[in-house]
Amino acid sequence: MARKSKKTSESEFVLFDVLYQDGAQTSNRRVPRAILEGLDGDEPARGVIEEQDRKIAEMSGNPRGPIKTITRSPNQ
């Protein structure tokens, strides 16, 4: 019997592009789709991305500035 691959399905995540107040931009930031299913729309994605930024800053020692806008990536 063949085993199924344990790859994460892209449908489990929504990709976002993030623009920071200093003009820096990141693309395709992954946010779990499950947290976006409520009445708040895409607003919970901001909290997830800010938490990702905090973890990245802890590991790299290079903090990110405040987020200006978050939009869904067109690459989905």
C-alpha positions, -999 to +999 in steps of 0.1 A: +000+000+000+014+034-010+019+061+016+004+095+012+027+124+012+026+146+043+031+178+023+011+207+035-017+216+011-016+251-002-054+253+005-046+253+042-029+287+040-036+321+025-007+341+011-004+378+019+019+406+007+030+430+035+040+466+030+058+482+060+058+519+069+095+522+060+087+511+024+100+475+028+078+448+014+075+410+018+055+387-004+037+354+001+035+354+039+016+323+049-014+326+072-035+296+083-068+297+065-087+286+096-081+319+114-096+339+085-130+321+085-146+344+111-165+377+107-133+398+109-122+389+074-085+393+068-078+414+099-066+384+120-038+379+095-022+411+108-017+395+142-003+363+128+022+383+106+032+405+134+039+374+155+060+359+126+079+392+125+087+391+162+100+356+159+121+365+129+135+396+147+144+374+178+163+350+156+180+376+134+184+405+157+169+428+130+134+441+140+108+450+114+090+483+114+053+487+118+030+472+091+013+497+068-009+474+047-016+438+042-032+425+010-038+390-003-012+379-028-024+375-064-003+344-068-029+321-052 
